[in-house]
Amino acid sequence: LSNCTNGGLIKGEEYSAGIVAGGKNVVIENCMNLGMIQSVVMAAGIGLRDQGDYKIVNCFNGGEVICRNAYGISANVSSIGSDKVSIENTYYLQTESVNAEINLTDEMTTAVSSREVSTDEVETGMVAYLLRQGQKKMETVLWGQKLTGDQVDEQPVLGGPEGFQKKEYSGCENNPGTPTCTYSNEKKETVY
């Protein structure tokens, strides 16, 4: 499942997700949920459910998830027949209702790289930049975000304009210190 976006309201009695896949050996990549997800038992912006090997990569949940077990990114898989779960380069918007942890069974997890992000980190272009860095160079639909001018994007967009990271250091090249990073649609040189 790739290059999909959900922007609608999804309500369920037991389990709900904005982007969801199940079956054997499933990959969800370059997908985004911006819709509100509501459920009673468990809900996720982006989720996997079933048995097999699973991978969620380069995905973003910016939608509100309302449930007692609410997750931005979730892999709720059965240990019977499941070999491994890998979550790479995924981000979910920080809200009061979304659990900060990822819903996984530890013994099946091979890699987890999912991060809770603030509204500011989304709007400044940082998340779009990081999602694009995680993509393969041969992919045709790339993450981006219009950061200046008319009709600025408030979140990452599949097929949006490329964003660049500018690093500013307070020190010199030999002892630079910690950089301050900003993002724009124009490539800029590192500053020392």
Backbone torsions as a table, in degrees:
resi	resn	phi	psi	omega
1	LEU	NA	118.3	-177.2
2	SER	-143.0	154.7	176.0
3	ASN	56.7	42.1	-179.9
4	CYS	-111.8	146.8	176.5
5	THR	-133.0	135.3	171.7
6	ASN	-113.6	131.6	176.7
7	GLY	-124.7	5.8	-175.0
8	GLY	-99.1	166.8	175.1
9	LEU	-78.8	130.3	177.2
10	ILE	-125.8	123.3	178.8
11	LYS	-119.1	140.0	178.3
12	GLY	-143.5	158.3	178.7
13	GLU	-78.6	-40.7	-176.6
14	GLU	-116.6	-62.6	-176.3
15	TYR	-126.2	134.6	178.4
16	SER	-143.3	148.7	174.7
17	ALA	-152.5	150.2	177.4
18	GLY	-72.1	-46.4	174.0
19	ILE	-122.7	121.1	-176.9
20	VAL	-141.1	146.1	176.2
21	ALA	-143.8	150.2	176.9
22	GLY	-145.1	166.9	-178.2
23	GLY	121.5	-169.0	-179.1
24	LYS	-89.5	135.5	171.8
25	ASN	52.8	66.5	-174.1
26	VAL	-104.6	141.1	173.2
27	VAL	-123.5	128.1	169.8
28	ILE	-110.8	120.6	-178.5
29	GLU	-138.8	145.5	177.1
30	ASN	53.4	47.8	179.0
31	CYS	-119.1	156.2	-176.5
32	MET	-142.3	135.5	171.6
33	ASN	-112.6	126.0	174.7
34	LEU	-118.1	-4.3	-177.5
35	GLY	-82.7	164.1	175.1
36	MET	-84.0	131.8	-179.2
37	ILE	-116.8	125.9	-179.6
38	GLN	-128.5	138.6	177.5
39	SER	-160.6	170.9	-179.9
40	VAL	-94.1	-48.0	-173.4
41	VAL	-88.2	-56.9	-177.8
42	MET	-151.9	141.4	179.3
43	ALA	-144.1	148.9	178.8
44	ALA	-147.8	150.5	173.0
45	GLY	-67.2	-45.4	177.7
46	ILE	-134.9	128.4	-175.6
47	GLY	-149.7	157.8	174.4
48	LEU	-119.7	148.1	178.4
49	ARG	-153.5	122.7	174.4
50	ASP	144.1	-156.3	-178.3
51	GLN	-118.1	147.1	178.8
52	GLY	133.5	-166.9	175.3
53	ASP	-94.8	134.8	-174.0
54	TYR	-130.4	151.3	177.1
55	LYS	-147.0	130.2	170.5
56	ILE	-118.0	121.2	-175.1
57	VAL	-138.6	138.6	176.7
58	ASN	55.4	51.5	-179.1
59	CYS	-121.2	156.8	-178.8
60	PHE	-137.7	131.2	171.3
61	ASN	-111.0	115.0	176.7
62	GLY	-113.3	3.7	-178.8
63	GLY	-90.2	160.0	177.2
64	GLU	-82.3	134.9	-179.7
65	VAL	-118.0	117.7	-175.5
66	ILE	-117.5	114.3	-178.2
67	CYS	-178.0	159.5	177.0
68	ARG	-67.4	-28.0	173.6
69	ASN	-117.2	82.2	-175.2
70	ALA	-106.6	130.6	-178.5
71	TYR	-132.6	142.7	172.6
72	GLY	-71.0	-46.4	178.3
73	ILE	-128.8	131.1	-176.9
74	SER	-141.0	138.6	170.4
75	ALA	-124.4	91.0	-179.0
76	ASN	-97.5	87.0	-174.7
77	VAL	-116.5	154.0	177.3
78	SER	-81.0	139.5	178.3
79	SER	-71.7	-16.5	178.5
80	ILE	-76.5	111.9	178.2
81	GLY	84.4	-0.3	179.0
82	SER	-96.5	123.8	-179.2
83	ASP	-90.1	-46.3	-178.3
84	LYS	-160.8	155.6	176.0
85	VAL	-128.0	131.6	179.5
86	SER	-129.5	126.1	176.6
87	ILE	-121.3	117.9	-172.8
88	GLU	-129.4	134.1	173.0
89	ASN	50.4	53.4	178.5
90	THR	-118.7	153.5	-175.3
91	TYR	-138.7	145.3	175.8
92	TYR	-138.9	140.9	-175.7
93	LEU	-69.3	132.9	179.0
94	GLN	-69.7	119.7	173.7
95	THR	-138.2	165.0	179.7
96	GLU	-66.7	-28.6	-173.9
97	SER	-88.2	-16.4	-175.7
98	VAL	-93.1	128.3	176.7
99	ASN	-65.4	138.1	-178.2
100	ALA	-70.8	-27.1	-178.1
101	GLU	-85.1	161.8	175.9
102	ILE	-91.2	140.9	-179.2
103	ASN	-86.1	96.3	-177.9
104	LEU	-141.3	160.2	169.4
105	THR	-99.1	118.3	-170.5
106	ASP	-54.3	-42.8	-175.0
107	GLU	-66.3	-16.0	179.7
108	MET	-98.1	-8.0	-172.7
109	THR	-85.0	126.7	176.5
110	THR	-103.0	-31.6	179.4
111	ALA	-156.2	134.6	175.0
112	VAL	-133.1	117.2	174.5
113	SER	-134.0	83.6	179.0
114	SER	-133.8	137.7	-172.3
115	ARG	-134.5	135.8	172.8
116	GLU	-76.4	132.5	-178.3
117	VAL	-126.5	154.3	178.9
118	SER	-87.9	165.2	176.1
119	THR	-58.1	-40.5	179.9
120	ASP	-61.9	-42.4	179.1
121	GLU	-65.0	-30.3	177.3
122	VAL	-74.8	-49.8	-174.7
123	GLU	-68.2	-30.0	-178.9
124	THR	-76.4	-11.7	178.7
125	GLY	100.8	-1.9	-178.4
126	MET	-60.8	-45.5	-176.7
127	VAL	-66.5	-43.1	177.4
128	ALA	-60.3	-42.0	178.0
129	TYR	-60.1	-48.3	-178.5
130	LEU	-66.4	-38.7	177.3
131	LEU	-63.2	-42.8	-179.6
132	ARG	-65.3	-37.5	178.6
133	GLN	-62.8	-28.0	-179.9
134	GLY	-82.3	-7.7	-177.9
135	GLN	-84.5	154.8	174.4
136	LYS	-74.6	142.3	-176.1
137	LYS	-62.6	-24.1	-177.3
138	MET	-85.4	-5.3	179.5
139	GLU	-66.5	143.4	-177.1
140	THR	-92.6	-28.1	177.8
141	VAL	-104.3	107.8	-175.0
142	LEU	-108.8	151.5	175.6
143	TRP	-69.6	144.8	176.1
144	GLY	-161.8	-175.9	179.7
145	GLN	-168.3	126.8	176.2
146	LYS	-77.7	119.1	-172.3
147	LEU	-107.7	-14.2	-179.8
148	THR	-136.9	164.3	177.1
149	GLY	85.0	-159.1	179.7
150	ASP	-75.7	149.0	175.9
151	GLN	51.8	58.9	177.2
152	VAL	-66.4	140.2	177.1
153	ASP	-79.4	133.3	178.9
154	GLU	-83.5	-13.6	-179.8
155	GLN	-150.1	170.8	177.8
156	PRO	-56.9	150.7	-179.2
157	VAL	-135.0	132.8	172.8
158	LEU	-70.7	125.0	-177.8
159	GLY	87.3	7.5	179.8
160	GLY	-79.2	169.8	-179.7
161	PRO	-67.3	146.4	-177.4
162	GLU	-64.5	141.3	174.6
163	GLY	-108.9	148.6	-179.6
164	PHE	-121.3	150.1	178.7
165	GLN	-101.4	131.0	174.3
166	LYS	-112.3	127.7	178.4
167	LYS	-105.1	131.6	175.5
168	GLU	-119.9	122.8	179.6
169	TYR	-105.1	144.5	177.9
170	SER	-83.5	-18.7	-179.7
171	GLY	-99.8	-161.9	178.8
172	CYS	-101.6	177.9	-176.7
173	GLU	-59.8	-36.8	-179.1
174	ASN	-75.8	-25.4	179.9
175	ASN	-143.6	71.3	-169.6
176	PRO	-72.4	-28.9	-174.3
177	GLY	79.7	-164.9	-178.9
178	THR	-87.2	131.5	-178.2
179	PRO	-79.3	154.0	166.2
180	THR	-100.6	127.8	-176.6
181	CYS	-108.2	136.1	172.6
182	THR	-128.4	162.9	-174.9
183	TYR	-130.0	142.8	177.7
184	SER	-154.8	173.4	177.2
185	ASN	-89.5	3.9	177.6
186	GLU	-115.6	136.9	178.0
187	LYS	-72.2	129.1	-179.7
188	LYS	-129.9	150.3	-178.7
189	GLU	-75.5	151.8	173.9
190	THR	-66.9	141.3	-178.7
191	VAL	-115.2	132.9	175.8
192	TYR	-112.9	NA	NA
